[in-house]
């Protein structure tokens, strides 16, 4: 895909439009968060991924910057018990800029690998996630965890298996590069935010959630799994269709 260099009027319009969409998703209750089983998948990062795939890392990074500033603004004006972590730009802004940059370069890289190799990489990712979730179910049963945790892991395992089968059977010759770039872009958001929280605020963050500070790593990892997987699934569905439609129109 040919990417123009420089800040053209067209690219400024795209940055403003997709940045505004990201803000609207966060402002409208129930719009930026889609219920998926027992969890909610955010789609506020999706405009960043779309901009990065269609227009390159600069556009994606600028949309991510808008997304990040909005997260910081929300934390300051509409706080929750854990909003204090998003007052730090290292948590609220930097990971969101990286979404656009990393997504674009992953997309560019995988386009040059060929569909078959990319599909295998994607399948390996699904298998590793599924194995992790199944191991969580096994340890949960062995340790006598609550039925709610076991149900969450079971439903997430089903989601992972379903999207893995879908990508293998239905998308052998189309959109696999977009799917992989979307997956990595989504993980950049989830892992980037949670890893920074863990490094800077682990114990305080977990205590605000009513958990023991000794459980910080386990709690934050659990948040990443229960939110990250549905976000990948929803992101793949939306981004694949939107990018395909915009590319046809273009």
LOFIFI-307351 format. One line per field, with one value per residue (C-alpha): x, y, z; residue in one letter; residue number from 1. Coordinates in nm, 2 decimals. Layout:
X <- c(X; ...)
Y <- c(Y; ...)
Z <- c(Z; ...)
vexvo <- c(A; ...)
kolti <- c(NUM; ...)
***
This chain:
X <- c(0.00; 0.14; 0.17; 0.21; 0.46; 0.39; 0.08; -0.16; -0.50; -0.65; -0.45; -0.54; -0.91; -0.87; -0.69; -0.96; -1.24; -1.11; -0.99; -1.34; -1.50; -1.27; -1.39; -1.75; -1.71; -1.59; -1.85; -2.16; -2.25; -2.26; -2.11; -1.74; -1.78; -1.94; -2.06; -1.89; -2.00; -1.92; -1.68; -1.69; -1.46; -1.36; -1.35; -1.21; -0.87; -1.01; -1.00; -0.63; -0.58; -0.78; -0.59; -0.25; -0.34; -0.48; -0.26; 0.06; 0.23; 0.21; -0.17; -0.22; 0.01; -0.18; -0.52; -0.37; -0.25; -0.61; -0.73; -0.47; -0.55; -0.91; -0.84; -0.64; -0.92; -1.18; -0.97; -0.95; -1.31; -1.50; -1.29; -1.34; -1.14; -0.87; -0.87; -0.56; -0.34; -0.46; -0.35; 0.00; 0.07; 0.29; -0.03; -0.29; -0.10; 0.22; 0.06; -0.21; 0.04; 0.23; -0.09; -0.07; 0.30; 0.32; 0.00; 0.13; 0.47; 0.33; 0.08; 0.36; 0.58; 0.32; 0.20; 0.55; 0.55; 0.27; -0.08; 0.02; 0.30; 0.08; -0.21; 0.02; 0.14; -0.21; -0.31; -0.01; -0.13; -0.48; -0.33; -0.11; -0.40; -0.63; -0.37; -0.32; -0.70; -0.74; -0.45; -0.63; -0.95; -0.74; -0.57; -0.89; -1.06; -0.76; -0.74; -1.12; -1.17; -1.52; -1.75; -1.76; -1.39; -1.42; -1.72; -1.52; -1.22; -1.45; -1.64; -1.31; -1.18; -1.48; -1.44; -1.07; -1.15; -1.43; -1.22; -0.93; -1.16; -1.31; -0.97; -0.85; -1.16; -1.30; -1.01; -0.74; -0.69; -0.81; -0.76; -0.52; -0.26; -0.53; -0.63; -0.28; -0.21; -0.53; -0.45; -0.10; -0.24; -0.51; -0.25; -0.03; -0.31; -0.40; -0.05; 0.10; -0.15; -0.15; 0.22; 0.28; 0.02; 0.20; 0.54; 0.42; 0.11; 0.07; -0.01; -0.21; -0.41; -0.50; -0.59; -0.84; -1.00; -1.04; -0.78; -0.47; -0.14; 0.02; -0.21; -0.11; 0.05; -0.23; -0.51; -0.35; -0.28; -0.64; -0.77; -0.55; -0.68; -1.05; -1.05; -0.78; -0.92; -1.28; -1.12; -0.91; -1.22; -1.43; -1.14; -1.08; -1.45; -1.48; -1.14; -1.14; -1.48; -1.42; -1.08; -1.21; -1.51; -1.29; -1.03; -1.30; -1.44; -1.09)
Y <- c(0.00; 0.34; 0.58; 0.95; 1.13; 1.45; 1.60; 1.65; 1.80; 1.46; 1.30; 1.58; 1.52; 1.14; 1.21; 1.44; 1.21; 0.89; 1.07; 1.21; 0.86; 0.73; 1.01; 0.95; 0.58; 0.67; 0.93; 0.74; 0.48; 0.13; 0.22; 0.20; -0.12; -0.43; -0.70; -1.03; -1.31; -1.21; -0.93; -0.60; -0.55; -0.19; -0.08; 0.27; 0.16; 0.05; 0.39; 0.40; 0.06; 0.15; 0.48; 0.30; 0.03; 0.27; 0.57; 0.47; 0.51; 0.89; 0.90; 0.60; 0.75; 1.09; 0.92; 0.72; 1.05; 1.18; 0.86; 0.89; 1.25; 1.16; 0.88; 1.13; 1.38; 1.12; 1.01; 1.37; 1.47; 1.15; 0.95; 0.60; 0.42; 0.32; 0.63; 0.77; 0.54; 0.71; 1.06; 0.94; 0.99; 0.68; 0.48; 0.68; 0.82; 0.64; 0.29; 0.45; 0.62; 0.29; 0.12; 0.31; 0.27; -0.10; -0.19; -0.03; -0.20; -0.54; -0.49; -0.40; -0.69; -0.96; -0.85; -0.94; -1.29; -1.44; -1.55; -1.90; -1.80; -1.53; -1.78; -2.02; -1.74; -1.64; -2.01; -2.04; -1.73; -1.88; -2.21; -2.05; -1.84; -2.14; -2.35; -2.08; -2.06; -2.43; -2.45; -2.18; -2.40; -2.70; -2.51; -2.35; -2.68; -2.82; -2.52; -2.50; -2.16; -2.00; -2.12; -1.76; -1.77; -2.11; -1.99; -1.69; -1.90; -2.15; -1.88; -1.72; -2.06; -2.10; -1.75; -1.82; -2.15; -2.00; -1.72; -1.95; -2.19; -1.89; -1.75; -2.09; -2.19; -1.86; -1.63; -1.85; -1.60; -1.27; -1.02; -1.24; -0.96; -0.72; -0.98; -1.03; -0.66; -0.59; -0.86; -0.72; -0.36; -0.46; -0.64; -0.33; -0.14; -0.40; -0.52; -0.17; -0.02; -0.31; -0.36; 0.01; -0.01; -0.32; -0.15; 0.18; 0.12; -0.26; -0.28; 0.04; -0.05; -0.39; -0.26; -0.02; -0.32; -0.47; -0.74; -0.83; -0.66; -1.00; -1.10; -0.80; -1.00; -1.25; -0.99; -0.77; -1.08; -1.19; -0.85; -0.87; -1.21; -1.15; -0.82; -0.87; -1.18; -1.04; -0.71; -0.90; -1.09; -0.78; -0.58; -0.84; -0.85; -0.47; -0.37; -0.64; -0.53; -0.16; -0.17; -0.39; -0.16; 0.16; 0.00; -0.09; 0.26; 0.41)
Z <- c(0.00; -0.10; 0.20; 0.13; 0.35; 0.52; 0.69; 0.40; 0.43; 0.37; 0.65; 0.89; 0.81; 0.87; 1.20; 1.32; 1.20; 1.35; 1.66; 1.71; 1.66; 1.93; 2.17; 2.08; 2.16; 2.50; 2.57; 2.47; 2.74; 2.61; 2.27; 2.34; 2.54; 2.38; 2.61; 2.52; 2.75; 3.11; 3.01; 2.81; 2.51; 2.44; 2.08; 2.15; 2.01; 1.68; 1.50; 1.58; 1.42; 1.11; 1.06; 1.10; 0.84; 0.59; 0.63; 0.81; 1.15; 1.18; 1.13; 1.36; 1.62; 1.61; 1.65; 1.94; 2.09; 2.08; 2.23; 2.51; 2.59; 2.61; 2.86; 3.07; 3.05; 3.15; 3.45; 3.57; 3.51; 3.57; 3.82; 3.94; 4.22; 3.97; 3.75; 3.93; 3.72; 3.40; 3.52; 3.44; 3.06; 3.06; 3.12; 2.94; 2.64; 2.55; 2.49; 2.28; 2.05; 2.02; 1.89; 1.57; 1.52; 1.60; 1.41; 1.09; 1.10; 1.18; 0.89; 0.65; 0.77; 0.75; 0.40; 0.28; 0.44; 0.23; 0.33; 0.42; 0.67; 0.82; 0.87; 1.05; 1.28; 1.35; 1.43; 1.66; 1.85; 1.89; 2.01; 2.27; 2.40; 2.41; 2.59; 2.85; 2.91; 2.93; 3.18; 3.38; 3.39; 3.50; 3.78; 3.88; 3.92; 4.11; 4.35; 4.40; 4.25; 4.23; 3.96; 3.81; 3.73; 3.57; 3.36; 3.24; 3.14; 2.96; 2.76; 2.67; 2.55; 2.33; 2.19; 2.11; 1.95; 1.74; 1.60; 1.53; 1.33; 1.15; 1.05; 0.93; 0.73; 0.60; 0.56; 0.39; 0.11; 0.24; 0.52; 0.72; 0.74; 0.87; 1.13; 1.26; 1.27; 1.45; 1.71; 1.78; 1.78; 2.04; 2.25; 2.24; 2.40; 2.66; 2.75; 2.73; 2.97; 3.22; 3.21; 3.29; 3.57; 3.71; 3.70; 3.85; 4.06; 4.11; 4.48; 4.50; 4.19; 4.32; 4.66; 4.50; 4.34; 4.68; 4.63; 4.83; 4.72; 4.71; 4.43; 4.21; 3.93; 3.92; 3.92; 3.65; 3.43; 3.48; 3.37; 3.06; 2.96; 3.03; 2.85; 2.59; 2.42; 2.36; 2.24; 1.98; 1.86; 1.83; 1.68; 1.41; 1.31; 1.29; 1.14; 0.88; 0.74; 0.77; 0.61; 0.33; 0.26; 0.27; 0.04; -0.21; -0.21; -0.23)
vexvo <- c(X; X; X; X; X; X; X; X; X; X; X; X; X; X; X; X; X; X; X; X; X; X; X; X; X; X; X; X; X; X; X; X; X; X; X; X; X; X; X; X; X; X; X; X; X; X; X; X; X; X; X; X; X; X; X; X; X; X; X; X; X; X; X; X; X; X; X; X; X; X; X; X; X; X; X; X; X; X; X; X; X; X; X; X; X; X; X; X; X; X; X; X; X; X; X; X; X; X; X; X; X; X; X; X; X; X; X; X; X; X; X; X; X; X; X; X; X; X; X; X; X; X; X; X; X; X; X; X; X; X; X; X; X; X; X; X; X; X; X; X; X; X; X; X; X; X; X; X; X; X; X; X; X; X; X; X; X; X; X; X; X; X; X; X; X; X; X; X; X; X; X; X; X; X; X; X; X; X; X; X; X; X; X; X; X; X; X; X; X; X; X; X; X; X; X; X; X; X; X; X; X; X; X; X; X; X; X; X; X; X; X; X; X; X; X; X; X; X; X; X; X; X; X; X; X; X; X; X; X; X; X; X; X; X; X; X; X; X; X; X; X; X; X; X; X; X; X; X; X; X)
kolti <- c(1; 2; 3; 4; 5; 6; 7; 8; 9; 10; 11; 12; 13; 14; 15; 16; 17; 18; 19; 20; 21; 22; 23; 24; 25; 26; 27; 28; 29; 30; 31; 32; 33; 34; 35; 36; 37; 38; 39; 40; 41; 42; 43; 44; 45; 46; 47; 48; 49; 50; 51; 52; 53; 54; 55; 56; 57; 58; 59; 60; 61; 62; 63; 64; 65; 66; 67; 68; 69; 70; 71; 72; 73; 74; 75; 76; 77; 78; 79; 80; 81; 82; 83; 84; 85; 86; 87; 88; 89; 90; 91; 92; 93; 94; 95; 96; 97; 98; 99; 100; 101; 102; 103; 104; 105; 106; 107; 108; 109; 110; 111; 112; 113; 114; 115; 116; 117; 118; 119; 120; 121; 122; 123; 124; 125; 126; 127; 128; 129; 130; 131; 132; 133; 134; 135; 136; 137; 138; 139; 140; 141; 142; 143; 144; 145; 146; 147; 148; 149; 150; 151; 152; 153; 154; 155; 156; 157; 158; 159; 160; 161; 162; 163; 164; 165; 166; 167; 168; 169; 170; 171; 172; 173; 174; 175; 176; 177; 178; 179; 180; 181; 182; 183; 184; 185; 186; 187; 188; 189; 190; 191; 192; 193; 194; 195; 196; 197; 198; 199; 200; 201; 202; 203; 204; 205; 206; 207; 208; 209; 210; 211; 212; 213; 214; 215; 216; 217; 218; 219; 220; 221; 222; 223; 224; 225; 226; 227; 228; 229; 230; 231; 232; 233; 234; 235; 236; 237; 238; 239; 240; 241; 242; 243; 244; 245; 246; 247; 248; 249; 250)
***
